[in-house]
Amino acid sequence: MNKRPSKNDVRDQINQEVEDFLRKGGEVKELARGETGLVNGRYNDRSLGFEKPKEERTPVEHVLNDIDQRRQENRKPVKKSATVKRPRKKIIYDDFGEPLRVIWED
């Protein structure tokens, strides 16, 4: 089974390939942001979502408060019943998992 290269190995390999490319006479062109995403000569509007101004949101706090209030009204108080503690059966096992005896605990 082959060992997967670590992130450092991949990073070093990519850096070495870029250096080799530049040494052989290649050059790197800088492009403006979004230039490679042009569709029919125009920027793709869907990819520029973070550059739009913040939209106003409709406040719904009063609706949420009404819902919470109705929820509180519909809840019925839980009555704690008097629980009677009954003895419980407990089985004692040996080291091999075989039952040795049964005891009752309160």
Backbone as a printed PyTorch tensor [residue, N CA C, xyz], in Angstrom:
tensor([[[  0.8500,  -1.1730,   0.0000],
         [  0.0000,   0.0000,   0.0000],
         [  0.8990,   1.2410,   0.0000]],

        [[  0.5800,   2.2040,  -0.8470],
         [  1.3750,   3.4270,  -0.9510],
         [  0.9620,   4.4340,   0.1080]],

        [[  1.9670,   5.1320,   0.6170],
         [  1.7090,   6.1530,   1.6340],
         [  1.2740,   7.4370,   0.9300]],

        [[  0.2300,   8.0690,   1.4260],
         [ -0.2380,   9.3340,   0.8690],
         [  0.7450,  10.4510,   1.2040]],

        [[  0.9790,  11.3570,   0.2500],
         [  1.8760,  12.4760,   0.5650],
         [  1.2220,  13.4340,   1.5520]],

        [[  2.0420,  13.9920,   2.4360],
         [  1.5140,  14.9480,   3.4100],
         [  1.2820,  16.2930,   2.7280]],

        [[  0.6200,  17.1970,   3.4300],
         [  0.3710,  18.5320,   2.8750],
         [  1.6800,  19.2580,   2.6000]],

        [[  2.6560,  19.0810,   3.4680],
         [  3.9620,  19.7190,   3.2620],
         [  4.6380,  19.1720,   2.0090]],

        [[  4.5270,  17.8510,   1.7820],
         [  5.1170,  17.2530,   0.5850],
         [  4.4670,  17.8210,  -0.6740]],

        [[  3.1370,  17.9220,  -0.6660],
         [  2.4200,  18.4600,  -1.8270],
         [  2.7930,  19.9170,  -2.0440]],

        [[  2.8710,  20.6980,  -0.9610],
         [  3.2310,  22.1090,  -1.0560],
         [  4.6380,  22.2720,  -1.6380]],

        [[  5.5830,  21.4470,  -1.1520],
         [  6.9460,  21.5110,  -1.6660],
         [  7.0070,  21.1300,  -3.1400]],

        [[  6.2370,  20.1140,  -3.5210],
         [  6.2190,  19.6800,  -4.9150],
         [  5.6810,  20.7870,  -5.8250]],

        [[  4.5950,  21.4440,  -5.4120],
         [  4.0100,  22.5280,  -6.2200],
         [  4.9940,  23.6910,  -6.3300]],

        [[  5.6340,  24.0660,  -5.2280],
         [  6.6190,  25.1480,  -5.2630],
         [  7.7780,  24.8090,  -6.1920]],

        [[  8.2220,  23.5530,  -6.1570],
         [  9.3210,  23.1300,  -7.0330],
         [  8.8990,  23.1960,  -8.5010]],

        [[  7.6650,  22.7760,  -8.8110],
         [  7.1740,  22.8320, -10.1870],
         [  7.0670,  24.2770, -10.6790]],

        [[  6.6320,  25.1980,  -9.8070],
         [  6.5340,  26.6110, -10.1950],
         [  7.9260,  27.1690, -10.4620]],

        [[  8.8930,  26.8500,  -9.5950],
         [ 10.2650,  27.3270,  -9.7940],
         [ 10.8580,  26.7990, -11.1020]],

        [[ 10.6150,  25.5120, -11.4000],
         [ 11.0970,  24.9330, -12.6600],
         [ 10.4750,  25.6400, -13.8570]],

        [[  9.1830,  25.9280, -13.7720],
         [  8.4780,  26.6120, -14.8560],
         [  9.0660,  27.9990, -15.0970]],

        [[  9.3410,  28.7370, -14.0240],
         [  9.8980,  30.0830, -14.1540],
         [ 11.3400,  30.0410, -14.6690]],

        [[ 12.1200,  29.0230, -14.2530],
         [ 13.5060,  28.8910, -14.7050],
         [ 13.5760,  28.6090, -16.2100]],

        [[ 12.5900,  27.8760, -16.7380],
         [ 12.5800,  27.5340, -18.1620],
         [ 12.0920,  28.6930, -19.0250]],

        [[ 11.7550,  29.8150, -18.4100],
         [ 11.3440,  30.9830, -19.1860],
         [  9.8530,  31.2560, -19.1470]],

        [[  9.1140,  30.5050, -18.3880],
         [  7.6730,  30.7520, -18.2670],
         [  7.4210,  31.9920, -17.4390]],

        [[  6.2510,  32.5410, -17.5820],
         [  5.9110,  33.7180, -16.7740],
         [  4.4820,  33.5720, -16.2440]],

        [[  4.2320,  34.2450, -15.1550],
         [  2.9280,  34.1900, -14.5020],
         [  2.2290,  35.5160, -14.7180]],

        [[  1.0240,  35.4600, -15.2490],
         [  0.2480,  36.6870, -15.4750],
         [ -0.6980,  36.8860, -14.2960]],

        [[ -0.8270,  38.1220, -13.8590],
         [ -1.7780,  38.4280, -12.8030],
         [ -3.0740,  38.8730, -13.4440]],

        [[ -4.1670,  38.3370, -12.9730],
         [ -5.4820,  38.6610, -13.5050],
         [ -6.2880,  39.3650, -12.4250]],

        [[ -7.2070,  40.2140, -12.8550],
         [ -8.0820,  40.9090, -11.9040],
         [ -9.0500,  39.9030, -11.2870]],

        [[ -9.5140,  40.2160, -10.1090],
         [-10.4370,  39.3260,  -9.4130],
         [-11.6920,  39.1280, -10.2530]],

        [[-12.0510,  37.8610, -10.4580],
         [-13.2550,  37.5410, -11.1930],
         [-13.0730,  37.5280, -12.6970]],

        [[-11.8950,  37.8720, -13.1830],
         [-11.6820,  37.9530, -14.6270],
         [-11.7950,  36.5840, -15.2850]],

        [[-11.3710,  35.5490, -14.5820],
         [-11.4530,  34.2130, -15.1660],
         [-12.8730,  33.6760, -15.1150]],

        [[-13.7430,  34.3230, -14.4000],
         [-15.1240,  33.8800, -14.3010],
         [-16.0520,  34.6510, -15.2050]],

        [[-15.5070,  35.2820, -16.2440],
         [-16.3510,  36.0450, -17.1540],
         [-17.2620,  35.1050, -17.9390]],

        [[-18.5150,  35.5100, -18.0650],
         [-19.4790,  34.7700, -18.8640],
         [-19.9520,  35.7150, -19.9510]],

        [[-19.6600,  35.3800, -21.1930],
         [-20.0000,  36.2370, -22.3420],
         [-19.4260,  37.6470, -22.1630]],

        [[-18.2150,  37.7390, -21.6510],
         [-17.5640,  39.0300, -21.4970],
         [-18.0240,  39.8330, -20.2980]],

        [[-18.8850,  39.2790, -19.4500],
         [-19.3840,  39.9880, -18.2650],
         [-19.0560,  39.1740, -17.0230]],

        [[-18.9650,  39.8480, -15.8950],
         [-18.7450,  39.1490, -14.6410],
         [-19.9690,  38.3180, -14.2920]],

        [[-19.7350,  37.1860, -13.6770],
         [-20.8180,  36.3330, -13.2020],
         [-21.3700,  36.9680, -11.9250]],

        [[-22.5940,  37.4590, -11.9780],
         [-23.1810,  38.1820, -10.8410],
         [-23.3670,  37.2850,  -9.6230]],

        [[-23.5460,  36.0070,  -9.8420],
         [-23.7910,  35.1070,  -8.7160],
         [-22.5510,  34.9100,  -7.8610]],

        [[-21.3720,  35.0480,  -8.4290],
         [-20.1500,  34.8180,  -7.6600],
         [-19.7460,  36.0510,  -6.8570]],

        [[-20.3590,  37.1830,  -7.1000],
         [-19.9800,  38.4150,  -6.4140],
         [-20.9580,  38.7450,  -5.2860]],

        [[-21.4650,  37.7410,  -4.6100],
         [-22.4890,  37.9250,  -3.5830],
         [-22.0400,  38.7220,  -2.3850]],

        [[-20.7550,  38.7070,  -2.0890],
         [-20.2830,  39.4020,  -0.8990],
         [-20.0440,  40.8810,  -1.1530]],

        [[-20.0960,  41.3040,  -2.3900],
         [-19.8370,  42.7000,  -2.6990],
         [-21.1170,  43.5300,  -2.7520]],

        [[-22.2610,  42.8840,  -2.6300],
         [-23.5290,  43.6080,  -2.6480],
         [-23.7550,  44.2470,  -1.2810]],

        [[-24.5080,  45.3360,  -1.2360],
         [-24.7840,  45.9500,   0.0700],
         [-25.6850,  45.0460,   0.9070]],

        [[-25.6000,  45.2150,   2.1970],
         [-26.3870,  44.4090,   3.1090],
         [-27.8630,  44.7450,   2.9520]],

        [[-28.6870,  43.6990,   2.8260],
         [-30.1210,  43.9050,   2.6650],
         [-30.7850,  44.0370,   4.0270]],

        [[-31.8400,  44.8400,   4.0750],
         [-32.6070,  44.9840,   5.3080],
         [-33.4370,  43.7270,   5.5340]],

        [[-33.5070,  43.2960,   6.7540],
         [-34.2990,  42.1190,   7.0930],
         [-35.5840,  42.5440,   7.7730]],

        [[-36.5920,  41.7190,   7.5960],
         [-37.8800,  41.9960,   8.2100],
         [-37.8210,  41.5530,   9.6650]],

        [[-38.0900,  42.4640,  10.6090],
         [-38.0460,  42.0580,  12.0200],
         [-39.2300,  41.1400,  12.3520]],

        [[-38.9420,  40.0220,  12.9750],
         [-39.9860,  39.0590,  13.3300],
         [-39.9330,  38.7160,  14.8140]],

        [[-39.3020,  39.5790,  15.5930],
         [-39.1470,  39.2800,  17.0100],
         [-40.4960,  39.1660,  17.7160]],

        [[-41.4460,  40.0230,  17.3530],
         [-42.7570,  39.9670,  18.0000],
         [-43.4770,  38.6620,  17.6630]],

        [[-43.2730,  38.1330,  16.4710],
         [-43.8970,  36.8600,  16.0890],
         [-43.2990,  35.7320,  16.9170]],

        [[-41.9860,  35.7480,  17.0860],
         [-41.3310,  34.7160,  17.8810],
         [-41.7630,  34.7820,  19.3390]],

        [[-41.9360,  35.9910,  19.8620],
         [-42.4080,  36.1450,  21.2450],
         [-43.8180,  35.5790,  21.3990]],

        [[-44.6920,  35.8250,  20.4190],
         [-46.0480,  35.2750,  20.4670],
         [-46.0220,  33.7510,  20.4650]],

        [[-45.1610,  33.1820,  19.6200],
         [-45.0680,  31.7220,  19.5490],
         [-44.5900,  31.1590,  20.8800]],

        [[-43.5640,  31.7860,  21.4680],
         [-43.0470,  31.3170,  22.7530],
         [-44.1060,  31.4340,  23.8490]],

        [[-44.8970,  32.5090,  23.8120],
         [-45.9380,  32.6910,  24.8160],
         [-47.0030,  31.6000,  24.6940]],

        [[-47.4320,  31.2980,  23.4680],
         [-48.4260,  30.2270,  23.2670],
         [-47.8630,  28.8850,  23.6950]],

        [[-46.6040,  28.6820,  23.4310],
         [-45.9770,  27.4190,  23.8060],
         [-45.9800,  27.2760,  25.3320]],

        [[-45.6970,  28.3680,  26.0580],
         [-45.6980,  28.3270,  27.5180],
         [-47.1050,  28.0670,  28.0580]],

        [[-48.1110,  28.6520,  27.4060],
         [-49.4950,  28.4600,  27.8570],
         [-49.9420,  27.0150,  27.6520]],

        [[-49.4810,  26.3750,  26.5910],
         [-49.9120,  25.0130,  26.2910],
         [-49.2050,  23.9690,  27.1400]],

        [[-48.0980,  24.3440,  27.7310],
         [-47.3970,  23.3920,  28.5790],
         [-48.1650,  23.2060,  29.8740]],

        [[-48.3160,  21.9650,  30.2470],
         [-48.9900,  21.6780,  31.5090],
         [-47.9160,  21.4060,  32.5480]],

        [[-48.1380,  21.8910,  33.7510],
         [-47.1360,  21.6210,  34.7940],
         [-47.0540,  20.1200,  35.0660]],

        [[-45.8630,  19.6420,  35.1940],
         [-45.6380,  18.2320,  35.4320],
         [-45.7030,  17.9910,  36.9360]],

        [[-46.6120,  17.1120,  37.3180],
         [-46.7380,  16.7700,  38.7300],
         [-45.7790,  15.6330,  39.0310]],

        [[-45.0380,  15.8320,  40.1020],
         [-44.1340,  14.7760,  40.5090],
         [-44.9090,  13.7880,  41.3620]],

        [[-44.9520,  12.5710,  40.8870],
         [-45.6510,  11.5510,  41.6450],
         [-44.7150,  10.9920,  42.7050]],

        [[-45.3080,  10.5230,  43.7380],
         [-44.5190,   9.9440,  44.8180],
         [-43.9870,   8.6090,  44.3120]],

        [[-42.7000,   8.5510,  44.1180],
         [-42.1070,   7.3150,  43.6200],
         [-41.7530,   6.4300,  44.7970]],

        [[-42.1350,   5.1950,  44.6830],
         [-41.8480,   4.2110,  45.7130],
         [-40.6040,   3.4670,  45.2640]],

        [[-39.5960,   3.5140,  46.0850],
         [-38.3690,   2.8060,  45.7400],
         [-38.5480,   1.3310,  46.0810]],

        [[-38.4050,   0.5410,  45.0330],
         [-38.5120,  -0.8970,  45.2160],
         [-37.1170,  -1.5020,  45.1850]],

        [[-36.9370,  -2.5910,  45.8360],
         [-35.6370,  -3.2560,  45.7700],
         [-35.3660,  -3.7180,  44.3300]],

        [[-34.0750,  -3.6620,  43.9600],
         [-33.6730,  -4.0870,  42.6240],
         [-32.8380,  -5.3540,  42.7280]],

        [[-33.0030,  -6.1990,  41.7350],
         [-32.2340,  -7.4210,  41.6910],
         [-30.8860,  -7.1250,  41.0210]],

        [[-29.7890,  -7.5430,  41.6500],
         [-28.4600,  -7.3460,  41.0860],
         [-27.7570,  -8.6890,  41.0750]],

        [[-27.2150,  -9.0210,  39.8990],
         [-26.5410, -10.3040,  39.7410],
         [-25.0380, -10.0710,  39.8700]],

        [[-24.3940, -10.8710,  40.6740],
         [-22.9540, -10.8010,  40.8680],
         [-22.3170, -11.8650,  39.9760]],

        [[-21.3560, -11.4320,  39.1390],
         [-20.6790, -12.3380,  38.2070],
         [-19.2490, -12.5860,  38.6550]],

        [[-18.7170, -13.7360,  38.2660],
         [-17.3080, -14.0040,  38.5510],
         [-16.4480, -13.4530,  37.4220]],

        [[-15.1300, -13.7340,  37.4800],
         [-14.1860, -13.1950,  36.5030],
         [-14.4390, -13.7140,  35.0900]],

        [[-15.1160, -14.8390,  34.9550],
         [-15.3500, -15.4340,  33.6440],
         [-16.7350, -15.1030,  33.0950]],

        [[-17.4950, -14.2710,  33.7960],
         [-18.8100, -13.8550,  33.3290],
         [-19.9320, -14.7810,  33.7390]],

        [[-19.6390, -15.7330,  34.5980],
         [-20.6720, -16.6560,  35.0650],
         [-21.3510, -16.0630,  36.2990]],

        [[-22.6880, -16.1490,  36.3810],
         [-23.3710, -15.6070,  37.5680],
         [-23.0520, -16.4440,  38.8070]],

        [[-22.7390, -15.7100,  39.9060],
         [-22.4480, -16.3870,  41.1720],
         [-23.6600, -16.4080,  42.0810]],

        [[-24.2540, -15.2010,  42.2520],
         [-25.4050, -15.1080,  43.1570],
         [-26.2250, -13.8830,  42.7930]],

        [[-27.4120, -13.8110,  43.3570],
         [-28.3320, -12.7060,  43.1510],
         [-28.5350, -12.0180,  44.4940]],

        [[-28.3760, -10.6720,  44.4740],
         [-28.6380,  -9.9200,  45.7040],
         [-29.6830,  -8.8610,  45.3770]],

        [[-30.3440,  -8.3820,  46.4160],
         [-31.3480,  -7.3240,  46.2470],
         [-30.8290,  -6.0540,  46.8710]],

        [[-30.8820,  -4.9340,  46.0860],
         [-30.4280,  -3.6410,  46.5810],
         [-31.6040,  -2.6960,  46.7080]],

        [[-31.5310,  -1.8360,  47.7260],
         [-32.5940,  -0.8310,  47.8950],
         [-32.3110,   0.3790,  47.0500]]])
